[in-house]
Amino acid sequence: MMKTKQTWFLALMCALLAFAFVRAEDETVEEDLGKSRDGSRTDDEIVKREEEAIQLDGLNPAQVKEIREKAEKHMFQAEVNRMMKLIINSLYKNKEIFLRELISNASDALDKIRLISLTNDTALHATEEMTIKIKADKEKNMLHVTDTGIGMTKMDLIKNLGTIAKSGTSEFLNKLTEMQTEDQTTSELIGQFGVGFYSAFLVADKVIVTSKHNNGTQHIWESDSNEFSIIEDPRGNTLGRGTTITLVLKEEASDYLELETIKNLVKKYSQFINFPIYIWSSKTETVEEPMDEEEAKEKEEKETDSDDEAAVEEESEEKEKTKKVEKTVWDWELLNDIKPIWQRPTKEIEEDEYTAFYKTFSKDTDDPVAHIHFTAEGEVTFKSILFVPKTAPRGLFDEYGSKKSDYIKLFVRRVFITDDFHDMMPKYLNFIKGVVDSDDLPLNVSRETLQQHKLLKVIRKKLVRKTLDMIKKIAEEKYEETFWKEFGTNIKLGVIEDHSNRTRLAKLLRFQSSHHESKQSSLEQYLERMKEKQDKIYFMAGANRKEVESSPFVERLLKKGYEVLYLTEPVDEYCIQALPEFDGKRFQNIAKEGLKFDESEKGKERHEAMEKEYEPLLTWLKDKALKDKIEKAVLSQRLTDSPCALVASQYGWSGNMERIMKAQAYQTGKDISTK
């Protein structure tokens, strides 16, 4: 019995050990299988992500994989490859310009097909649409820019996108090395050498170009900036004609998929492109939809008017019940509805069109005081519209001379280039607003920064001349009441600063005068009223009109009927000092020595006799009473009622100038004038 029990116990223990062993094996197998599944799934996901990285409409991952396997692989030229790395890593500070470059290229392609269509009737057979369309796909992290331009054949794709003319690339790299050696900014180099397309790699890990030319089949070009591949599109002809550039955006560039960001960039850089630019966008609309049975029943139960119950039932049977529902509707939205009116002949444009354009362009609510629309030809040809605003911008003289003016916008072929100028307009004309558009600026003018080039000086010179012509033509009443009140100081500063246009600017000056209590006078008007033998223009400077009018210096002049200009602004005396003469007449500050009158022989004899008579007094004043305080004492011809006057030397400071200089010397950081 005991033996039987022992045998049974041993058998039970063996069975338990065997079960435990099998269970452990099962768990190990399950664990290994699980690991295998997880590992397999991870690998599949990686492959799928790689395939979907270039997933395009109408192509599934399997087709994408097949395309990659069959595509022709090409390497970029060594110099081009080096250039691409520089573009991506160092050159562009402002990455947003990639969209401007792509839109500009699309516009160029549309221009080309339009030009061809003038002599080839079949050029537009594939599609007569001439547009640029932008579509953001957040799910796939892609941005598409499509145009219906000329398109590219297989060879065009290889030639235009895979290589760059060696001379241009070499020049680009040489210029880059030179600028880096001199420690200069290199951000403006890209647009100079026609490599703007590659700015796409600033924001994209991959760039895919799908293109269809009238003379070839549709092809797909793809690159990750290291190499590129090209293959015939298995979808066939989906574009009709044109090009789609698809950017697979970097993680940090996801903001460029936001509709508002895209709209703002198009408005900033490309709103005056000749061709319509559309964006795929959504809007919410309220529409009526038929109710289902339950909703209709609930509505009927809410009817409370028992008297009209039968009528309501009859109506409900005849008319289907509906409800208002908000729906999201997707459609193409036009972004550049503002047309570049400077491209049109002036005869075709109405005044209200100029005003409307100015308000849209400048964001100003007031009408402009004046405008000028012109085409300049010569070393550089450009079209321009310039405006004089009604009121001076806030802080017009804050940081005068060092603050950049952004009121003049430079366009090249209607593509915005920059408004970041120091030298497009002189400092004193920093209030002028307008556009300058040129089709033939040379290659060394980039799309990001306009360099210091001799053509900039040519453009500046013509803009200044046209601006002064525009100001000169402002009606006298409007000029004095509006322009001079707002911008008179600018014109005076122009006389001081702009030597080449000093004569033109002098004609625009206005000063208070003894001729009229309130109305200001131009220098031309002063000359017309001068006395017959008067050979100088008399002026007196002071803090205000009352001070100048009561000055002893003006007594004799006013009594004799001479007109005196009253200079009451701080900048006035500086302005006149910079203007030695006007129309052959020199200026005379009547607070300084040198004032003489044309007198008869008897008058001269009488004056000489009085000088001899008062000579002891004059000597006493100089040598004793006012010793070391005055240079000399003389008998005056300029006084009538006042006993004496302190006159400045011909080349010294007048009392007014000394006051201004002291104010500038003693002012502190608390003075409002220093802020």
PADREN-498561 format. One line per 3 residues: their letters; for each residue x, y, z of C-alpha. Coordinates in Angstrom, 2 decimals. Example, Ala and Ser with C-alpha at 12.3 -4.5 7.8 and 13.67 -1.06 7.14 Angstrom:
residues 2
as) 12.30 -4.50 7.80; 13.67 -1.06 7.14
//
This chain:
residues 675
mmk) 0.00 0.00 0.00; 2.79 2.30 0.97; 4.61 1.45 -2.23
tkq) 1.52 2.26 -4.29; 1.20 5.69 -2.68; 4.83 6.51 -3.37
twf) 4.43 5.49 -7.00; 1.31 7.66 -7.36; 3.03 10.66 -5.77
lal) 6.03 10.35 -8.07; 3.75 10.12 -11.11; 1.86 13.22 -10.01
mca) 5.08 15.21 -9.52; 6.37 14.19 -12.97; 3.10 15.24 -14.56
lla) 3.23 18.65 -12.83; 6.86 19.22 -13.91; 6.04 18.27 -17.50
faf) 3.07 20.68 -17.56; 5.17 23.46 -16.13; 7.85 22.87 -18.76
vra) 5.35 22.88 -21.60; 3.70 26.03 -20.22; 7.06 27.77 -19.99
ede) 7.81 26.79 -23.57; 4.43 28.09 -24.69; 5.05 31.41 -22.97
tve) 8.48 31.69 -24.57; 7.06 30.93 -27.99; 4.24 33.43 -27.48
edl) 6.69 36.07 -26.31; 8.96 35.48 -29.29; 6.01 35.57 -31.66
gks) 4.84 38.80 -30.11; 8.27 40.29 -30.52; 8.32 39.16 -34.11
rdg) 4.94 40.75 -34.82; 5.90 44.03 -33.18; 9.18 44.10 -35.02
srt) 7.49 43.29 -38.31; 4.85 45.94 -37.76; 7.50 48.55 -36.97
dde) 9.40 47.72 -40.15; 6.20 47.89 -42.19; 5.36 51.27 -40.71
ivk) 8.81 52.62 -41.57; 8.49 51.37 -45.15; 4.98 52.75 -45.38
ree) 6.08 56.13 -44.08; 8.89 56.23 -46.62; 6.51 55.30 -49.42
eai) 3.85 57.77 -48.33; 6.44 60.53 -48.10; 5.88 61.11 -51.80
qld) 2.32 59.86 -52.03; 0.53 61.89 -54.68; -3.11 62.05 -55.68
gln) -4.05 58.93 -57.63; -1.00 56.90 -56.54; -1.14 54.29 -53.79
paq) 1.92 53.23 -51.73; 2.57 50.23 -53.96; 2.69 52.43 -57.05
vke) 4.96 54.89 -55.25; 7.30 52.04 -54.35; 7.32 50.85 -57.95
ire) 8.05 54.37 -59.19; 11.02 54.65 -56.86; 12.44 51.34 -58.02
kae) 12.06 52.13 -61.72; 12.98 55.83 -61.65; 16.21 57.00 -63.24
khm) 18.64 58.10 -60.55; 20.85 61.13 -61.11; 23.44 62.90 -59.00
fqa) 23.64 66.68 -58.86; 26.79 68.30 -60.17; 29.41 68.63 -57.45
evn) 29.20 72.42 -57.50; 25.42 72.37 -57.52; 25.41 69.95 -54.59
rmm) 27.68 72.28 -52.66; 25.49 75.20 -53.53; 22.35 73.36 -52.34
kli) 23.90 72.74 -48.94; 24.82 76.39 -48.65; 21.30 77.46 -49.53
ins) 19.78 75.15 -46.95; 22.25 75.76 -44.15; 23.42 79.36 -44.32
lyk) 22.29 81.69 -47.07; 18.66 82.50 -46.52; 17.73 84.19 -43.27
nke) 14.14 84.66 -44.34; 12.77 81.24 -45.27; 9.35 82.54 -46.27
ifl) 10.65 83.78 -49.62; 10.50 80.21 -50.98; 6.84 80.76 -51.87
rel) 7.61 84.01 -53.67; 10.25 82.23 -55.74; 7.93 79.36 -56.69
isn) 5.11 81.75 -57.64; 7.55 83.86 -59.68; 8.72 80.77 -61.56
asd) 5.09 79.80 -62.19; 4.38 83.29 -63.52; 7.40 83.05 -65.84
ald) 6.11 79.70 -67.16; 2.69 81.25 -67.84; 4.32 84.20 -69.61
kir) 6.20 81.78 -71.87; 3.14 79.79 -72.94; 1.19 83.01 -73.51
lis) 3.99 84.31 -75.74; 4.08 81.04 -77.71; 0.29 81.10 -78.11
ltn) 0.53 84.38 -80.04; 2.17 82.53 -82.95; 0.94 78.97 -82.29
dta) -2.81 78.40 -82.26; -2.47 74.92 -80.70; -0.37 76.01 -77.72
lha) -3.40 76.40 -75.44; -5.40 73.41 -76.73; -4.68 71.32 -73.62
tee) -6.19 74.01 -71.40; -6.88 77.68 -71.90; -6.73 78.30 -68.15
mti) -3.85 80.58 -67.12; -3.67 80.32 -63.33; -1.52 79.55 -60.32
kik) -3.12 77.40 -57.63; -1.88 76.67 -54.12; -3.17 73.77 -52.03
adk) -2.10 72.84 -48.50; -2.53 69.23 -47.37; -2.05 69.07 -43.61
ekn) -2.71 65.33 -43.39; 0.15 64.48 -45.74; 2.26 67.50 -44.66
mlh) 2.44 68.69 -48.28; 2.17 72.02 -50.05; 1.31 72.03 -53.77
vtd) 1.90 74.93 -56.16; 0.38 74.30 -59.61; 0.55 76.42 -62.74
tgi) -0.83 75.93 -66.25; 2.30 77.34 -67.82; 4.57 75.93 -70.49
gmt) 5.55 72.84 -68.50; 8.74 70.80 -68.86; 9.72 67.72 -70.85
kmd) 11.91 64.99 -69.37; 15.04 66.67 -70.72; 13.87 70.06 -69.43
lik) 13.48 68.61 -65.94; 16.99 67.17 -66.00; 18.52 70.28 -67.54
nlg) 16.63 72.96 -65.59; 16.35 71.33 -62.17; 19.26 68.91 -62.04
tia) 22.02 71.10 -63.37; 22.89 74.76 -63.59; 25.10 76.38 -66.19
ksg) 28.62 75.97 -64.90; 29.51 79.60 -65.45; 26.61 80.77 -63.32
tse) 27.34 78.28 -60.57; 31.04 79.07 -60.54; 30.32 82.79 -60.41
fln) 27.86 82.17 -57.60; 30.39 80.21 -55.55; 33.21 82.67 -56.25
klt) 31.01 85.59 -55.18; 29.99 83.69 -52.05; 33.62 83.02 -51.08
emq) 34.50 86.66 -51.72; 31.66 87.97 -49.55; 32.41 85.52 -46.73
ted) 36.08 86.57 -46.80; 35.02 90.21 -46.45; 32.56 89.24 -43.70
qtt) 29.58 90.57 -45.68; 26.02 89.28 -45.64; 25.37 86.52 -48.18
sel) 21.60 86.41 -47.94; 21.05 88.25 -51.21; 22.98 85.93 -53.52
igq) 20.35 83.37 -54.46; 18.14 85.43 -56.75; 21.16 86.80 -58.59
fgv) 22.05 83.55 -60.31; 18.66 82.07 -61.11; 18.64 79.40 -58.41
gfy) 15.48 80.53 -56.62; 13.80 77.16 -57.16; 16.20 75.54 -54.72
saf) 14.97 77.81 -51.93; 12.19 75.21 -51.62; 14.68 73.05 -49.70
lva) 14.71 75.68 -46.96; 11.35 74.34 -45.79; 11.07 70.92 -47.48
dkv) 12.75 67.56 -46.92; 11.66 66.45 -50.38; 10.60 68.32 -53.49
ivt) 8.51 66.61 -56.17; 7.91 68.26 -59.54; 5.20 66.87 -61.79
skh) 5.25 68.49 -65.23; 3.59 68.16 -68.62; 4.83 69.95 -71.75
nng) 2.89 70.08 -75.01; 5.78 68.24 -76.70; 6.16 65.39 -74.21
tqh) 4.56 63.06 -71.71; 4.00 63.84 -68.05; 7.00 63.11 -65.80
iwe) 7.74 63.13 -62.08; 11.01 64.61 -60.77; 11.89 64.03 -57.11
sds) 14.79 65.13 -54.94; 15.88 65.19 -51.31; 18.64 67.74 -52.15
nef) 21.29 64.97 -52.32; 20.21 63.32 -55.57; 17.24 63.38 -57.90
sii) 15.20 60.82 -59.81; 12.89 61.09 -62.80; 10.27 58.78 -64.27
edp) 7.26 58.94 -66.56; 4.08 59.48 -64.56; 2.05 56.21 -64.44
rgn) -1.15 58.26 -63.99; -0.75 59.62 -67.50; -1.65 63.19 -68.38
tlg) -3.41 64.60 -65.30; -2.23 68.21 -65.65; -3.17 68.85 -69.29
rgt) -0.26 71.28 -69.39; 1.85 72.89 -66.71; 3.70 72.02 -63.53
tit) 2.90 71.04 -59.94; 5.61 71.51 -57.35; 4.94 69.47 -54.21
lvl) 6.88 70.19 -51.05; 7.07 67.57 -48.28; 7.59 70.07 -45.50
kee) 10.03 69.82 -42.63; 8.57 69.47 -39.18; 9.49 73.03 -38.20
asd) 7.92 74.43 -41.39; 4.38 73.24 -40.68; 3.21 76.85 -40.30
yle) 3.40 77.19 -44.09; 0.41 74.83 -44.32; -1.79 77.35 -42.51
let) -4.11 79.19 -44.90; -3.61 82.57 -43.21; 0.16 82.25 -43.45
ikn) -0.02 81.45 -47.16; -2.49 84.27 -47.82; -0.27 86.79 -46.01
lvk) 2.82 85.70 -47.96; 1.02 85.96 -51.31; -0.33 89.36 -50.36
kys) 3.12 90.54 -49.25; 5.15 89.34 -52.23; 2.94 88.34 -55.14
qfi) -0.34 90.28 -55.07; 0.50 92.11 -58.31; 1.43 89.04 -60.38
nfp) -0.25 89.24 -63.81; -1.98 85.88 -63.44; -4.68 84.94 -60.91
iyi) -3.42 83.11 -57.82; -5.92 80.83 -56.08; -5.79 78.94 -52.79
wss) -7.88 75.92 -51.85; -9.79 77.17 -48.81; -12.96 76.53 -46.87
kte) -15.81 78.70 -45.73; -18.90 78.07 -43.66; -22.27 78.44 -45.39
tve) -25.79 78.11 -44.02; -27.95 75.86 -46.21; -31.42 74.33 -45.91
epm) -31.72 70.55 -45.77; -34.82 68.33 -45.58; -35.67 67.09 -42.06
dee) -35.87 63.41 -41.29; -39.19 61.97 -40.06; -38.41 62.20 -36.34
eak) -37.35 65.86 -36.51; -40.42 66.77 -38.58; -42.64 65.01 -36.06
eke) -41.08 66.88 -33.13; -41.64 70.17 -34.92; -45.30 69.37 -35.54
eke) -45.81 68.56 -31.86; -44.52 72.00 -30.91; -47.26 73.70 -32.92
tds) -49.53 75.28 -30.29; -52.16 77.02 -32.34; -55.04 74.52 -32.23
dde) -57.29 76.67 -34.43; -54.84 76.44 -37.34; -53.93 72.83 -36.70
aav) -55.70 71.51 -39.81; -54.17 74.17 -42.03; -50.70 73.45 -40.68
eee) -51.17 69.74 -41.33; -52.29 70.43 -44.89; -49.29 72.69 -45.50
see) -46.87 70.19 -44.02; -48.16 67.55 -46.37; -47.75 69.78 -49.40
kek) -44.39 71.38 -48.46; -41.42 69.36 -47.29; -40.07 70.52 -43.94
tkk) -36.48 71.82 -43.94; -33.88 72.90 -41.39; -30.95 75.32 -41.55
vek) -27.56 73.65 -41.31; -24.03 75.11 -41.32; -21.77 73.36 -43.81
tvw) -18.07 73.71 -44.60; -17.63 74.31 -48.32; -14.22 74.04 -50.06
dwe) -13.44 76.06 -53.16; -10.70 78.05 -54.91; -10.32 81.55 -53.43
lln) -8.72 84.35 -55.47; -5.84 86.00 -53.60; -4.58 88.74 -55.95
dik) -7.61 90.76 -57.00; -5.66 94.05 -56.85; -4.37 94.83 -60.34
piw) -1.07 96.63 -60.91; -2.48 99.85 -62.33; 1.00 101.23 -62.97
qrp) 1.20 98.81 -65.90; -1.74 100.51 -67.63; -1.53 103.69 -69.75
tke) -2.23 106.83 -67.70; -4.97 107.91 -70.12; -7.03 104.83 -69.24
iee) -6.96 105.36 -65.47; -9.51 107.50 -63.63; -8.64 109.60 -60.59
dey) -10.78 107.46 -58.29; -8.82 104.38 -59.42; -5.58 106.00 -58.30
taf) -7.18 106.91 -54.97; -8.56 103.41 -54.45; -5.20 101.87 -55.29
ykt) -3.40 104.23 -52.91; -5.71 103.39 -50.01; -5.37 99.65 -50.60
fsk) -1.65 99.79 -51.14; -0.72 102.17 -48.29; -3.46 101.24 -45.77
dtd) -4.20 104.98 -45.49; -7.80 106.13 -45.00; -7.26 109.65 -46.43
dpv) -7.04 110.55 -50.09; -3.53 111.44 -51.28; -2.67 115.09 -51.85
ahi) -1.05 114.34 -55.22; 0.26 111.50 -57.37; 2.44 111.02 -60.41
hft) 2.44 108.04 -62.79; 5.35 107.72 -65.20; 7.64 105.43 -67.17
aeg) 11.37 106.08 -67.01; 13.64 104.91 -69.81; 17.40 104.89 -70.26
evt) 20.01 102.83 -68.44; 17.17 101.12 -66.62; 13.51 101.15 -67.60
fks) 10.89 101.15 -64.89; 7.31 102.19 -64.23; 6.30 103.96 -61.08
ilf) 3.44 105.62 -59.23; 4.32 107.98 -56.39; 1.93 109.54 -53.87
vpk) 2.05 112.43 -51.40; 0.02 111.50 -48.30; -2.36 113.98 -46.72
tap) -0.77 113.79 -43.28; 2.80 113.17 -42.16; 3.47 109.69 -40.76
rgl) 3.90 109.52 -37.01; 7.48 109.91 -35.87; 8.57 111.33 -39.23
fde) 11.71 112.86 -37.74; 12.41 110.17 -35.14; 15.85 108.74 -35.85
ygs) 16.00 110.98 -38.92; 18.59 109.66 -41.34; 19.14 106.33 -39.60
kks) 15.62 104.94 -39.71; 14.82 102.89 -42.83; 11.91 104.03 -44.94
dyi) 9.56 101.31 -46.16; 7.15 103.48 -48.13; 8.70 102.75 -51.55
klf) 8.08 99.17 -52.69; 10.39 97.70 -55.33; 8.92 95.15 -57.72
vrr) 10.61 93.22 -60.52; 8.06 91.97 -63.04; 5.31 92.68 -60.51
vfi) 6.98 90.49 -57.85; 7.69 92.32 -54.60; 11.42 92.42 -53.89
tdd) 11.97 94.72 -50.95; 10.99 97.93 -49.20; 14.03 97.84 -46.94
fhd) 15.86 100.85 -48.31; 18.38 103.37 -47.10; 19.01 104.98 -50.45
mmp) 16.01 104.60 -52.74; 14.81 108.07 -51.70; 16.74 110.83 -49.91
kyl) 16.02 111.32 -46.21; 14.00 114.49 -46.67; 11.53 112.68 -48.97
nfi) 10.97 109.85 -46.51; 7.21 110.51 -46.53; 6.64 109.70 -50.22
kgv) 4.77 106.45 -50.83; 4.75 104.46 -54.04; 5.84 101.54 -56.16
vds) 8.73 101.04 -58.58; 8.48 98.14 -61.02; 11.17 97.17 -63.51
ddl) 11.29 94.32 -66.03; 14.96 94.62 -66.87; 16.98 95.00 -63.71
pln) 20.22 93.03 -64.20; 21.03 89.66 -62.63; 23.09 91.19 -59.88
vsr) 19.87 92.54 -58.40; 18.54 89.71 -56.29; 14.97 89.04 -55.34
etl) 15.76 89.31 -51.65; 18.00 92.35 -51.37; 18.79 95.16 -53.77
qqh) 22.53 95.70 -53.66; 24.36 98.95 -53.86; 24.43 99.12 -57.63
kll) 24.88 102.08 -59.93; 21.36 101.51 -61.29; 19.96 102.21 -57.84
kvi) 21.43 105.70 -58.10; 19.86 106.12 -61.54; 16.45 105.07 -60.19
rkk) 16.84 107.35 -57.17; 17.75 110.35 -59.32; 14.68 109.93 -61.53
lvr) 12.38 109.34 -58.57; 13.54 112.55 -56.88; 13.06 114.62 -60.02
ktl) 9.58 113.22 -60.61; 8.65 113.72 -56.96; 9.66 117.39 -57.04
dmi) 7.72 117.84 -60.29; 4.66 116.31 -58.61; 4.96 118.61 -55.59
kki) 5.46 121.66 -57.79; 2.17 120.94 -59.59; 0.06 120.87 -56.41
aee) -2.48 123.68 -56.52; -1.35 126.73 -54.51; -4.24 126.64 -52.05
kye) -3.85 122.92 -51.35; -0.08 123.32 -51.22; -0.16 125.93 -48.45
etf) -3.08 124.56 -46.45; -2.14 120.88 -46.57; 1.28 120.07 -47.97
wke) 3.34 122.87 -46.48; 1.86 122.46 -43.01; 2.74 118.77 -42.99
fgt) 5.98 118.62 -44.98; 7.43 122.14 -45.06; 10.29 121.12 -42.77
nik) 11.18 118.30 -45.18; 11.58 120.74 -48.06; 13.82 122.99 -45.95
lgv) 15.95 119.98 -44.98; 16.14 119.13 -48.67; 17.65 122.54 -49.43
ied) 20.31 121.82 -46.81; 21.04 118.23 -47.87; 20.40 117.94 -51.62
hsn) 22.87 120.15 -53.48; 21.92 118.89 -56.94; 18.23 119.78 -56.52
rtr) 18.67 122.92 -54.41; 17.30 125.29 -57.08; 14.17 123.15 -57.59
lak) 13.60 122.89 -53.85; 14.11 126.65 -53.32; 11.08 127.30 -55.53
llr) 8.98 125.20 -53.15; 9.95 127.18 -50.02; 7.39 129.28 -48.15
fqs) 8.06 131.85 -45.41; 6.07 134.37 -43.41; 6.58 137.91 -44.62
shh) 5.95 141.53 -43.71; 3.84 141.68 -46.88; 0.93 139.75 -45.36
esk) -0.09 139.04 -41.77; -1.09 135.39 -42.29; -0.42 134.26 -45.85
qss) 3.04 132.85 -46.55; 5.18 133.91 -49.48; 7.37 132.04 -51.94
leq) 10.76 133.40 -52.97; 9.47 133.97 -56.50; 6.63 136.09 -55.15
yle) 9.11 138.06 -53.03; 11.21 138.83 -56.12; 8.15 140.07 -57.99
rmk) 7.46 142.60 -55.20; 11.07 143.82 -54.75; 11.79 147.55 -55.05
ekq) 13.41 148.72 -58.27; 17.02 149.06 -57.08; 16.84 146.39 -54.35
dki) 19.63 143.86 -54.90; 19.19 141.60 -51.85; 16.51 139.49 -50.20
yfm) 16.08 140.70 -46.62; 15.22 138.28 -43.82; 15.07 138.29 -40.05
aga) 15.07 135.13 -37.88; 13.43 134.81 -34.47; 11.40 132.58 -32.17
nrk) 8.03 133.83 -33.43; 6.45 136.47 -35.65; 5.73 138.89 -32.82
eve) 9.38 138.88 -31.73; 10.61 139.50 -35.26; 8.10 142.25 -36.06
ssp) 9.04 144.20 -32.91; 12.78 143.86 -33.47; 14.69 147.15 -33.94
fve) 16.44 145.58 -36.97; 13.32 145.83 -39.13; 12.38 149.46 -38.28
rll) 14.14 151.32 -41.08; 13.46 148.65 -43.72; 9.72 148.60 -43.07
kkg) 9.59 152.41 -42.97; 11.27 152.55 -46.36; 8.78 150.01 -47.77
yev) 11.10 147.03 -48.09; 9.63 143.55 -47.60; 11.27 141.34 -44.96
lyl) 10.97 137.56 -44.73; 10.26 136.34 -41.19; 12.06 133.08 -40.36
tep) 10.30 131.68 -37.29; 11.12 127.96 -37.48; 14.39 126.59 -36.01
vde) 15.44 125.09 -39.34; 14.77 128.30 -41.35; 18.08 130.04 -40.78
yci) 20.03 126.85 -41.54; 18.05 126.56 -44.76; 18.83 130.12 -45.93
qal) 22.51 129.72 -45.03; 22.64 126.70 -47.37; 21.01 128.78 -50.11
pef) 23.45 131.58 -50.96; 21.23 133.13 -53.62; 17.96 132.77 -55.46
dgk) 17.55 133.80 -59.08; 20.67 135.97 -58.88; 19.67 137.75 -55.66
rfq) 21.71 137.16 -52.51; 20.23 136.93 -49.03; 20.91 139.50 -46.31
nia) 20.35 138.74 -42.64; 19.36 142.14 -41.28; 20.54 141.12 -37.79
keg) 24.11 141.05 -39.13; 26.46 143.74 -40.36; 26.58 144.59 -44.04
lkf) 23.12 146.09 -44.43; 23.37 149.05 -46.79; 20.83 151.30 -48.48
des) 21.05 152.97 -51.85; 21.15 156.65 -50.84; 21.61 159.94 -52.68
ekg) 24.82 161.98 -52.55; 23.28 164.35 -50.01; 22.33 161.43 -47.80
ker) 25.86 160.04 -47.91; 27.36 163.43 -47.03; 24.96 163.81 -44.12
hea) 25.85 160.33 -42.79; 29.60 161.03 -43.03; 29.13 164.29 -41.12
mek) 27.23 162.49 -38.35; 29.96 159.81 -38.09; 32.56 162.55 -37.45
eye) 30.29 164.21 -34.93; 29.70 161.01 -32.91; 33.20 159.57 -33.31
pll) 34.22 160.33 -29.65; 31.12 158.52 -28.35; 31.72 155.49 -30.58
twl) 35.37 155.31 -29.48; 34.39 155.56 -25.82; 31.82 152.75 -26.17
kdk) 34.34 150.44 -27.82; 37.40 151.17 -25.68; 35.89 151.87 -22.27
alk) 32.19 151.35 -21.65; 31.87 148.01 -23.52; 35.52 147.07 -23.71
dki) 36.07 143.33 -24.54; 32.32 142.90 -25.06; 31.92 144.31 -28.54
eka) 34.10 144.28 -31.64; 33.21 147.82 -32.72; 30.57 150.55 -32.45
vls) 29.22 152.25 -35.56; 26.54 154.74 -36.49; 23.52 152.72 -37.70
qrl) 21.42 153.25 -40.78; 18.85 150.58 -39.88; 17.25 152.21 -36.78
tds) 14.51 154.81 -36.60; 13.02 154.68 -33.08; 15.37 152.44 -31.09
pca) 18.54 154.07 -29.70; 20.82 151.11 -30.40; 21.00 147.48 -31.55
lva) 23.46 144.65 -31.06; 24.45 143.39 -34.52; 26.29 140.11 -35.27
sqy) 29.36 140.07 -37.49; 28.91 139.00 -41.08; 30.23 135.47 -40.49
gws) 29.18 135.07 -36.86; 26.04 133.67 -35.26; 22.96 135.81 -35.12
gnm) 21.18 136.06 -31.78; 18.57 133.58 -33.01; 21.19 131.04 -34.11
eri) 23.01 131.37 -30.78; 19.75 130.66 -28.96; 19.17 127.51 -31.04
mka) 22.73 126.28 -30.52; 22.52 126.76 -26.76; 19.21 124.91 -26.64
qay) 20.81 121.98 -28.47; 23.93 122.04 -26.31; 22.10 122.15 -22.97
qtg) 19.22 119.80 -23.76; 19.02 116.59 -21.69; 17.45 113.20 -22.12
kdi) 14.30 114.58 -20.48; 13.77 117.16 -23.20; 10.89 116.22 -25.45
stk) 12.90 117.34 -28.47; 15.45 114.58 -27.91; 12.91 111.80 -28.04
//
